[in-house]
Amino acid sequence: MQAAPLLYSQLKGKNMEENKFFYYRIYDDKEEFSFIKSSLTRKKLEELVKEFEKTHKKYINATFVKYIKKEDPDAEIIKVVDISY
């Protein structure tokens, strides 16, 4: 998996430390490109990738997001679409 932080944003709540979300671009074994929103740091996410790979033969984005929800219940795949104007 290739995970790269895209940007960081404060999305909800009052305490800034509780409201950090990171957006990662990831590719899975099907070469599907996705974005994941998570409060996990890149270091923690990479640790979870290594754990995940020990028990899974293939890396699929949707399956991985379900897996990381034990650490980050708010993690989700974000669909990005083009807009023309």
VEXDREN-2710 file (C-alpha; in Angstrom, 1 decimal):
% VEXDREN-2710
k/r/px/py/pz
1/MET/0.0/0.0/0.0
2/GLN/1.1/3.5/-0.7
3/ALA/-0.3/6.0/1.7
4/ALA/0.5/9.6/1.5
5/PRO/-1.1/12.4/3.5
6/LEU/-3.0/14.8/1.3
7/LEU/-4.0/17.5/3.7
8/TYR/-5.1/18.0/7.2
9/SER/-8.2/19.7/8.4
10/GLN/-10.2/20.6/11.5
11/LEU/-13.7/19.4/10.8
12/LYS/-15.8/19.3/14.0
13/GLY/-15.9/20.0/17.7
14/LYS/-14.3/22.6/19.9
15/ASN/-11.0/21.2/21.0
16/MET/-8.5/21.4/18.1
17/GLU/-6.4/18.5/19.3
18/GLU/-9.5/16.3/19.2
19/ASN/-10.4/17.4/15.7
20/LYS/-7.5/16.5/13.5
21/PHE/-8.3/14.5/10.5
22/PHE/-5.8/13.4/7.9
23/TYR/-6.6/12.5/4.3
24/TYR/-4.6/9.7/2.6
25/ARG/-4.4/8.7/-1.0
26/ILE/-4.1/4.9/-1.2
27/TYR/-3.8/2.2/-3.9
28/ASP/-4.9/-1.3/-3.2
29/ASP/-3.9/-4.6/-4.9
30/LYS/-6.6/-4.1/-7.5
31/GLU/-4.8/-0.8/-8.3
32/GLU/-7.9/1.0/-7.1
33/PHE/-7.2/4.6/-6.0
34/SER/-9.1/5.8/-3.0
35/PHE/-8.9/8.5/-0.4
36/ILE/-9.3/7.7/3.3
37/LYS/-10.2/10.2/6.1
38/SER/-8.7/9.2/9.4
39/SER/-7.6/10.7/12.7
40/LEU/-4.6/8.3/12.7
41/THR/-1.2/9.7/12.0
42/ARG/0.8/8.3/9.1
43/LYS/3.1/6.4/11.5
44/LYS/0.1/4.7/13.2
45/LEU/-1.6/3.9/9.8
46/GLU/1.7/2.3/8.5
47/GLU/1.8/0.2/11.7
48/LEU/-1.7/-1.0/11.0
49/VAL/-0.9/-1.8/7.4
50/LYS/1.9/-4.1/8.6
51/GLU/-0.5/-5.8/11.0
52/PHE/-3.2/-6.1/8.3
53/GLU/-0.7/-7.7/5.9
54/LYS/0.1/-10.5/8.3
55/THR/-3.5/-11.7/8.2
56/HIS/-4.6/-10.7/4.7
57/LYS/-3.2/-12.0/1.4
58/LYS/-4.6/-9.1/-0.6
59/TYR/-4.9/-5.4/0.3
60/ILE/-8.4/-4.1/-0.6
61/ASN/-9.2/-0.5/0.5
62/ALA/-12.7/-1.2/1.8
63/THR/-11.5/-4.2/3.8
64/PHE/-8.6/-2.1/5.2
65/VAL/-10.9/0.7/6.3
66/LYS/-13.0/-1.8/8.2
67/TYR/-9.9/-3.1/9.9
68/ILE/-8.6/0.3/11.0
69/LYS/-12.0/1.2/12.5
70/LYS/-11.0/-0.6/15.7
71/GLU/-8.4/2.2/16.2
72/ASP/-10.4/5.0/14.5
73/PRO/-14.2/4.5/14.4
74/ASP/-14.5/7.6/12.2
75/ALA/-12.3/6.3/9.5
76/GLU/-13.9/6.2/6.1
77/ILE/-13.3/6.1/2.4
78/ILE/-14.1/9.4/0.6
79/LYS/-15.3/9.4/-2.9
80/VAL/-13.8/12.2/-5.0
81/VAL/-15.6/13.3/-8.2
82/ASP/-14.7/15.8/-10.8
83/ILE/-16.8/18.9/-11.3
84/SER/-17.0/20.9/-14.5
85/TYR/-18.2/24.4/-14.8
END
